[in-house]
Amino acid sequence: MALGLAYLTDDDKHSEVPWLRWGGLAVLLSAEVLLLSFRFDAATLAGQGDCWARLVELARFLPQLALVTLTATLIFGEPSLQAEIQRAIRLSDRSHVWWPWCLLQIGLFILFVSVTAIVFEQGGALAFIALWAAAWLLLALAVFAVWCFTVFSPAAWFALLGRHRRIVLACIGMGLLSLGAGLLSDQFWRPLGQSTLWFVSGLLHLFRDDTLIIPAELIVGTSRFSVAIAPACSGYEGLGLAWVFVGTFLWWSRKELRWPNAWLLLPVATALMWFSNGLRITTLILIGSWGWKDVALGGFHSQAGWIAFNVIALGVVIVARRSPFFSSARINERGAEIDPTAVYLMPFLALVAAIMVTGAFTSGFDWLYPLRIVAVAVVFAFFAKEYRRLVWKWSWSAAGIGVLVFALWTLLEPASIKETSSNPLTMGLAKLPTGYAAAWLVSRIIGSVLAVPFAEELAFRGYLIRRLQATDFTAVPATQFSWFSLLASSALFGALHPGRWIAATLAGSLYGLALNHRGNVVDAVLAHAVTNALIAVAVLATGRWSLWS
């Protein structure tokens, strides 16, 4: 670590991480991957025996390889890469203009979607198809490369990879090894198919009365939707991936771990992967049974397993490093500094991440809405000590602003939005079991009144309105703001509400005034919560479900 930090100045060591920009770029890339997953299916090329078809079909593993490599880098490259990343952040803040790269990336992605449609849907009838396939692969790499250049400049990337090419190549090799282990593990883990079958069947009985199970053929499901637990799609490859990752971690951190306690990480990771695979299959069947077969067989089927694997891999490593049962390294928590940017932005980023993930598993109606509350609650618990320092006091002026925003919101409700029985929310609720529909409504109210105001106000009024005035936003008093910072932060807040941009922008401005009145961000949270509480009452009392759309 000392050698890695030797060339950094004090300013470099304390560079502010651009969480908002990075979070937005992560959402952009994830949305693009999910769009491709829903729109196209590499299986359509399986019947074509040409080399180009096999090449394009194998390219579907590239996002998975990138995700696994990133996870490996986070786990095994953190000590050696931390200093260089800090330096890249510093250089990026000084000279990197990222938005032209972002616009170029979006343009290339649109072109890539068009070429993908041609190759996947017209490939067999195209002349010079090999050239089309090569262009498709080059475009895919270009889209990802340009996205990387929105994070750091090309020069920063070349410096980063040049100084740490060994660890990066090692993590890429580990990603390839993990993919290979996953593909080879299906036969080894096939005996677990029966246990998975009965586990999924037991979970389905909690939600459905029409559970169907055929043990001889490993078929499980309901009368409306069923699946065969085949090795190719069972998720057992996650077990092989987990063994490679955890096994490598045990060797890599062998001097920091407590033995033989650390050996328990292997069966723990295996059990978690098996359990998450059962949950994935159960959720897939429920989604299909509730009428969203395209969602079940599209983005959810292709992405859920990989998301679960990376979450479990990182989770096991984080717990192992922080737990005194597994790790012998002492962590000086008293001396650890909390990044104020993370305190203000992480609830919002967690909320956005939850929306992104649940969006992969739903279509039109977000039946996984409760996960948004869980995501924000986890961040709140992590930074609870910091949030307790806020002044949590009632303010009648803030409540009055919340009532005013509610009046403006309903007054400016688009006339084009009409209440119909085909509203996605009403249709989605009608398809849910009665008990879960009631629980969903309760969670929707809790999310609207508590989680969303807390996450959004900390990000926009607590952080952004001050960050637009100074790089060190903590040095800006909450009672101080410029008209530019107020209007710009409010306009960005309004952009989160397409179709209601004017109302949301006005709301953001009024919440900003609530903050300015006493200099307390809790007043903005309170005003927002009052507005959303009144909207929830209006929805339930009048049946205007479109107010929640």
C-alpha positions in Angstrom: 0.0 0.0 0.0 2.8 2.4 0.8 4.4 2.0 -2.6 1.0 2.4 -4.3 0.4 5.7 -2.5 3.9 7.2 -2.9 3.2 9.3 -6.0 -0.1 10.8 -4.8 -0.4 14.3 -3.3 -2.6 15.1 -0.3 -5.2 16.5 -2.7 -5.2 13.3 -4.7 -5.8 11.2 -1.6 -8.9 13.2 -0.7 -10.5 13.5 -4.2 -14.2 13.5 -4.2 -15.7 10.5 -5.9 -18.3 11.6 -8.6 -21.0 9.3 -7.2 -23.9 10.9 -9.0 -22.3 10.8 -12.4 -21.0 7.2 -11.9 -24.4 6.1 -10.6 -26.1 7.6 -13.7 -23.7 6.0 -16.0 -24.1 2.6 -14.3 -27.9 2.9 -14.7 -27.4 3.8 -18.4 -25.3 0.8 -19.1 -27.5 -1.6 -17.1 -30.6 -0.3 -18.9 -28.9 -0.9 -22.3 -28.0 -4.5 -21.3 -31.5 -5.1 -20.1 -33.0 -3.6 -23.3 -30.9 -6.0 -25.4 -31.9 -8.9 -23.2 -35.6 -8.2 -23.6 -35.4 -7.4 -27.3 -33.1 -10.1 -28.6 -32.5 -13.7 -27.9 -29.2 -15.4 -29.0 -31.1 -18.7 -29.1 -32.6 -17.7 -32.4 -29.1 -18.2 -34.0 -28.8 -21.8 -32.7 -30.3 -23.4 -35.8 -27.8 -21.7 -38.1 -24.6 -23.7 -38.4 -22.4 -21.0 -39.9 -19.3 -19.9 -38.0 -20.6 -16.3 -37.8 -23.7 -17.5 -36.0 -21.7 -19.4 -33.4 -19.5 -16.4 -32.9 -22.4 -14.1 -32.3 -24.1 -16.6 -30.1 -21.0 -17.0 -27.9 -20.7 -13.2 -27.6 -23.6 -13.2 -25.2 -21.1 -14.3 -22.6 -19.2 -11.0 -22.9 -21.4 -9.0 -20.5 -21.2 -11.9 -18.1 -17.4 -12.0 -18.5 -17.2 -8.2 -17.9 -19.4 -8.5 -14.8 -17.4 -11.4 -13.3 -14.1 -9.7 -14.1 -15.3 -6.5 -12.4 -16.3 -8.4 -9.3 -12.9 -10.2 -9.3 -11.2 -6.8 -9.6 -13.2 -5.4 -6.7 -12.3 -8.4 -4.5 -8.7 -9.0 -5.4 -7.4 -5.8 -6.9 -8.6 -3.3 -4.4 -5.3 -2.7 -2.5 -3.2 -2.2 -5.6 -5.8 -0.3 -7.6 -7.1 2.1 -5.0 -4.3 4.6 -5.3 -4.4 4.6 -9.1 -8.2 5.1 -9.1 -7.9 8.0 -6.8 -5.4 9.5 -9.2 -7.7 8.9 -12.1 -10.5 10.6 -10.2 -8.3 13.6 -9.6 -7.3 13.9 -13.2 -10.9 13.4 -14.3 -12.1 16.2 -12.1 -9.4 18.6 -13.6 -9.6 18.0 -17.3 -12.0 15.3 -18.4 -15.1 16.4 -20.3 -17.4 13.4 -20.1 -20.6 14.4 -21.6 -19.5 14.3 -25.3 -18.4 10.7 -24.7 -21.8 10.0 -23.1 -23.7 11.3 -26.2 -21.4 9.3 -28.5 -22.1 6.2 -26.4 -25.8 6.6 -26.7 -25.5 7.2 -30.5 -23.4 4.1 -30.9 -25.8 2.1 -28.8 -28.7 3.1 -31.1 -26.7 2.1 -34.1 -25.8 -1.2 -32.4 -29.4 -2.0 -31.7 -30.2 -1.5 -35.4 -27.3 -3.7 -36.5 -28.3 -6.3 -33.9 -31.8 -6.4 -35.3 -30.4 -7.0 -38.8 -28.0 -9.8 -37.7 -30.4 -11.6 -35.4 -33.5 -11.3 -37.5 -32.2 -11.3 -41.1 -28.8 -12.9 -40.8 -29.5 -16.0 -42.8 -30.6 -14.0 -45.8 -27.9 -11.3 -45.8 -25.1 -11.0 -48.3 -21.6 -10.7 -46.7 -23.1 -11.9 -43.4 -19.6 -12.5 -42.0 -18.8 -8.8 -42.4 -22.1 -7.9 -40.7 -21.2 -10.2 -37.8 -17.7 -8.7 -37.5 -19.2 -5.2 -37.6 -21.7 -6.2 -34.9 -18.9 -7.4 -32.6 -16.8 -4.3 -33.2 -19.8 -2.1 -32.4 -20.4 -4.0 -29.2 -16.8 -3.4 -28.1 -17.0 0.2 -29.2 -20.2 0.8 -27.2 -18.6 -0.5 -24.0 -15.2 1.2 -24.6 -16.9 4.6 -25.1 -18.9 4.1 -22.0 -15.7 3.5 -20.1 -14.3 6.8 -21.5 -17.3 8.6 -19.9 -16.0 7.4 -16.5 -12.3 8.3 -17.1 -10.5 9.8 -20.0 -8.7 7.4 -22.4 -5.3 8.6 -21.1 -6.4 7.7 -17.5 -7.5 4.3 -18.6 -4.3 3.6 -20.5 -2.3 4.7 -17.4 -4.5 2.6 -15.1 -4.2 -0.6 -17.3 -0.5 0.0 -18.0 0.5 0.2 -14.3 -1.8 -2.7 -13.2 -2.0 -4.8 -16.3 -1.0 -8.0 -14.4 -3.9 -7.8 -11.9 -6.3 -6.8 -14.6 -5.2 -9.7 -16.8 -5.3 -12.0 -13.8 -8.9 -11.0 -13.1 -9.9 -11.4 -16.8 -8.3 -14.9 -16.6 -10.3 -15.6 -13.4 -13.5 -14.5 -15.2 -12.8 -16.9 -18.0 -12.0 -19.7 -15.5 -15.2 -18.9 -13.6 -17.2 -19.1 -16.8 -15.6 -22.4 -17.8 -16.2 -23.8 -14.3 -19.8 -22.7 -14.5 -20.4 -24.3 -17.9 -18.7 -27.6 -16.7 -20.4 -27.8 -13.4 -23.9 -28.6 -14.6 -23.3 -32.3 -14.9 -21.5 -32.4 -11.5 -24.4 -30.7 -9.8 -27.2 -32.5 -11.6 -27.9 -34.7 -8.6 -29.0 -31.6 -6.8 -31.8 -31.2 -9.3 -34.3 -33.2 -7.3 -33.6 -31.2 -4.1 -34.1 -28.0 -6.1 -37.3 -29.3 -7.6 -38.8 -30.0 -4.2 -37.5 -26.7 -2.7 -39.1 -24.7 -5.6 -42.3 -26.8 -5.2 -42.5 -26.0 -1.5 -42.0 -22.2 -2.1 -44.7 -22.2 -4.8 -47.2 -23.8 -2.4 -46.9 -20.6 -0.3 -48.3 -18.5 -3.2 -50.3 -20.8 -5.5 -52.8 -23.6 -5.0 -52.3 -25.1 -8.5 -48.7 -26.2 -8.1 -47.5 -28.8 -10.7 -44.6 -31.1 -10.3 -43.3 -34.0 -12.4 -40.2 -35.4 -10.6 -39.2 -37.8 -13.4 -38.7 -35.0 -15.9 -37.6 -32.3 -13.4 -40.7 -30.2 -14.3 -42.1 -27.8 -11.8 -44.6 -24.9 -12.0 -48.2 -24.1 -12.0 -51.2 -24.9 -14.2 -50.4 -21.7 -16.1 -46.6 -21.8 -16.4 -44.0 -24.4 -15.7 -40.3 -25.0 -16.4 -38.0 -27.9 -16.7 -34.9 -27.7 -14.4 -32.4 -28.5 -17.1 -28.6 -28.1 -16.6 -28.4 -25.4 -19.3 -30.7 -23.0 -17.5 -30.8 -24.3 -13.9 -28.3 -21.9 -12.5 -26.1 -24.6 -11.2 -23.2 -23.0 -13.0 -23.3 -20.4 -10.2 -22.1 -23.1 -7.8 -19.0 -23.6 -10.0 -18.5 -19.9 -10.1 -18.8 -19.6 -6.4 -16.2 -22.3 -5.8 -13.7 -20.6 -8.1 -14.3 -17.2 -6.5 -14.3 -18.2 -2.9 -11.5 -20.7 -3.4 -9.3 -18.0 -5.0 -10.2 -15.6 -2.2 -9.2 -18.2 0.5 -5.8 -18.5 -1.2 -5.4 -14.8 -1.8 -6.2 -13.8 1.7 -4.8 -16.8 3.5 -2.6 -14.8 5.8 -5.5 -12.6 7.0 -8.1 -15.4 7.6 -8.7 -17.5 10.7 -8.2 -21.2 10.0 -10.0 -23.6 10.0 -12.9 -21.2 10.4 -12.4 -19.9 6.8 -13.1 -23.3 5.3 -16.8 -22.7 6.2 -17.0 -20.0 3.5 -17.0 -22.7 0.8 -20.2 -24.5 2.0 -21.8 -21.2 3.0 -21.3 -19.8 -0.6 -22.5 -23.1 -2.0 -25.6 -23.1 0.1 -26.4 -19.4 -0.7 -26.0 -20.1 -4.5 -28.3 -23.2 -4.3 -30.8 -21.2 -2.2 -30.8 -18.2 -4.5 -31.1 -20.5 -7.5 -34.3 -21.9 -6.0 -35.6 -18.4 -5.4 -34.8 -17.4 -8.9 -36.7 -20.4 -10.4 -39.7 -19.8 -8.1 -39.8 -16.1 -8.9 -39.6 -16.9 -12.7 -42.5 -19.3 -12.4 -44.6 -16.8 -10.4 -43.9 -14.1 -13.0 -45.0 -16.4 -15.8 -48.0 -17.6 -13.9 -49.2 -14.0 -13.3 -49.3 -13.4 -17.0 -45.9 -11.9 -17.7 -44.3 -14.8 -19.6 -42.2 -12.6 -21.9 -40.6 -11.0 -18.8 -40.0 -14.4 -17.2 -38.3 -15.8 -20.3 -36.6 -12.5 -21.2 -34.5 -10.2 -19.0 -35.3 -12.1 -15.8 -34.3 -15.5 -17.1 -31.0 -14.3 -18.6 -29.8 -11.8 -16.0 -31.1 -12.8 -12.6 -28.6 -15.7 -12.1 -25.6 -13.5 -12.9 -26.8 -10.7 -10.7 -27.3 -13.1 -7.8 -23.9 -14.7 -8.3 -22.0 -11.3 -8.1 -24.0 -10.1 -5.1 -23.3 -13.4 -3.2 -19.6 -13.4 -4.2 -19.1 -9.8 -3.0 -21.2 -10.4 0.1 -19.3 -13.4 1.2 -16.0 -11.6 0.8 -17.2 -8.5 2.6 -18.5 -10.5 5.5 -15.4 -12.6 5.7 -13.1 -9.6 5.8 -15.2 -7.8 8.4 -16.1 -10.7 10.6 -13.7 -11.5 13.5 -14.8 -15.1 13.2 -13.3 -15.4 9.7 -10.7 -12.6 9.7 -7.7 -12.1 12.0 -7.1 -8.5 10.7 -8.2 -5.8 13.1 -10.4 -3.1 11.6 -10.1 0.3 13.3 -13.6 1.5 12.9 -13.1 4.5 15.1 -10.5 5.9 12.7 -12.5 5.3 9.6 -13.9 8.4 7.9 -17.4 8.5 6.5 -17.6 10.1 3.1 -20.3 12.8 3.4 -21.1 12.4 -0.3 -22.0 8.8 0.3 -24.2 9.7 3.2 -26.3 12.0 1.1 -26.3 10.1 -2.2 -26.3 6.4 -1.3 -30.0 6.2 -0.4 -30.9 7.7 -3.8 -28.5 5.4 -5.6 -29.8 2.4 -3.7 -33.3 3.4 -4.7 -32.3 3.8 -8.4 -30.5 0.5 -8.3 -33.6 -1.2 -6.9 -35.8 0.3 -9.6 -33.3 -0.9 -12.2 -33.1 -4.4 -10.9 -36.8 -4.8 -10.4 -37.3 -3.4 -13.8 -35.5 -6.4 -15.2 -38.0 -8.7 -13.5 -41.2 -6.8 -14.2 -43.1 -5.3 -17.1 -45.5 -2.4 -16.7 -46.4 -3.1 -13.1 -43.6 -3.3 -10.5 -44.8 -6.1 -8.2 -41.4 -6.1 -6.6 -41.8 -2.5 -5.3 -41.2 -3.5 -1.6 -37.5 -4.1 -2.6 -37.1 -0.3 -3.0 -37.9 0.1 0.7 -35.5 -2.6 1.6 -32.7 -1.0 -0.4 -33.2 2.4 1.2 -33.6 0.8 4.7 -30.3 -1.0 4.3 -28.4 2.2 3.5 -30.2 4.0 6.3 -29.1 1.3 8.8 -25.5 1.5 7.5 -25.3 5.2 8.0 -27.7 5.4 10.9 -25.1 7.1 13.2 -24.8 9.9 10.6 -28.5 10.3 10.1 -29.2 10.6 13.8 -27.2 13.8 13.7 -29.8 15.5 11.6 -32.4 17.6 13.4 -35.6 15.5 13.3 -38.2 18.1 14.4 -41.6 18.9 13.1 -42.1 22.0 11.1 -45.5 23.5 10.4 -44.0 25.6 7.6 -42.5 22.5 5.9 -45.9 20.7 6.3 -47.6 23.7 4.7 -45.3 23.6 1.8 -46.1 19.9 1.4 -49.8 20.7 1.2 -49.1 23.5 -1.3 -47.1 21.1 -3.5 -50.0 18.5 -3.4 -52.4 21.2 -4.6 -50.2 22.2 -7.4 -49.5 18.5 -8.3 -53.2 17.6 -8.6 -54.0 20.9 -10.4 -51.2 20.3 -13.0 -52.1 16.6 -13.5 -52.0 16.0 -17.3 -55.5 16.0 -18.7 -54.4 13.3 -21.2 -54.1 10.8 -18.3 -57.5 9.1 -17.8 -58.6 6.5 -15.3 -59.3 3.2 -17.1 -59.5 -0.4 -16.1 -56.5 -1.0 -18.3 -54.2 1.1 -16.1 -51.0 -1.0 -15.6 -51.2 -0.6 -11.8 -54.9 -1.7 -11.5 -54.3 -4.6 -13.9 -51.2 -5.6 -12.0 -52.9 -5.6 -8.7 -55.8 -7.6 -10.0 -53.4 -10.4 -11.0 -51.8 -10.6 -7.5 -53.1 -12.8 -4.8 -55.3 -10.9 -2.3 -52.8 -11.1 0.5 -49.8 -9.9 -1.5 -51.9 -7.2 -3.2 -52.7 -5.7 0.3 -49.1 -6.0 1.3 -48.1 -4.3 -1.9 -50.4 -1.4 -1.2 -49.0 -1.0 2.3 -45.4 -1.0 1.0 -46.4 1.5 -1.8 -47.6 3.9 0.9 -44.5 3.4 3.1 -42.2 3.8 0.1 -44.0 7.0 -1.1 -44.2 8.6 2.4 -40.9 7.5 3.9 -38.3 5.9 1.6 -38.7 8.1 -1.5 -38.8 11.5 0.2 -35.8 10.6 2.4 -33.7 9.3 -0.6 -34.6 12.1 -3.0 -34.4 15.0 -0.7 -31.0 14.0 0.7 -29.7 13.8 -2.9 -31.3 16.9 -4.4 -31.7 19.3 -1.6 -29.1 18.0 0.8 -26.3 17.4 -1.7 -27.0 18.7 -5.2 -28.3 22.2 -4.3 -25.0 22.8 -2.4 -22.7 20.9 -4.7 -23.7 23.3 -7.6 -22.3 26.1 -5.5 -19.0 24.6 -4.4 -16.9 21.4 -4.8 -16.8 21.0 -1.1 -20.6 21.0 -0.6 -20.2 20.5 3.2 -18.7 23.9 3.5 -21.9 25.5 2.1 -24.5 26.4 4.8 -27.9 24.9 4.1 -29.4 28.3 4.3 -27.3 29.5 1.4 -28.2 28.9 -2.2 -28.1 30.7 -5.5 -31.0 30.9 -8.0 -28.9 28.8 -10.4 -28.4 26.0 -7.9 -32.1 26.1 -6.9 -33.5 26.1 -10.4 -30.9 23.6 -11.8 -31.4 21.1 -9.0 -35.2 21.5 -9.3 -35.1 21.0 -13.1 -33.1 17.8 -12.6 -35.6 16.6 -10.0 -38.4 17.3 -12.5 -36.6 15.2 -15.1 -37.2 12.2 -12.9 -40.9 12.6 -13.4 -41.5 12.4 -17.2 -45.0 13.6 -18.1 -45.1 15.8 -14.9 -41.9 17.8 -15.5 -43.5 21.2 -14.7 -45.2 20.0 -11.5 -42.1 18.2 -10.3 -39.8 21.2 -11.0 -42.1 23.5 -9.1 -42.2 20.9 -6.3 -38.4 20.7 -6.2 -38.2 24.5 -6.0 -40.6 24.6 -3.1 -38.8 21.8 -1.3 -35.7 23.9 -1.8 -37.3 26.8 0.0 -38.3 24.5 2.8 -34.6 23.7 3.2 -33.6 27.3 3.1 -36.2 28.5 5.7 -34.4 26.8 8.7 -31.4 25.3 7.0 -32.6 21.8 7.8 -32.8 19.1 5.1 -35.3 17.2 7.3 -37.8 20.1 6.5 -37.5 19.2 2.8 -38.0 15.5 3.6 -41.0 16.4 5.7 -42.6 18.6 3.0 -42.0 15.9 0.4 -43.5 13.2 2.8 -46.6 15.3 3.4 -47.1 15.7 -0.3 -46.8 12.0 -1.0 -49.0 11.1 2.0 -51.8 13.3 0.6 -51.3 11.8 -2.9 -51.6 8.3 -1.3 -54.9 9.4 0.4 -56.2 10.8 -2.9 -55.4 7.5 -4.7 -57.1 5.3 -2.1 -60.1 7.6 -1.5 -60.9 8.4 -5.1 -59.3 5.6 -7.1 -57.1 7.9 -9.2 -54.4 5.3 -9.6 -52.8 7.4 -12.3 -51.4 9.6 -9.6 -49.1 6.8 -8.7 -48.0 6.0 -12.3 
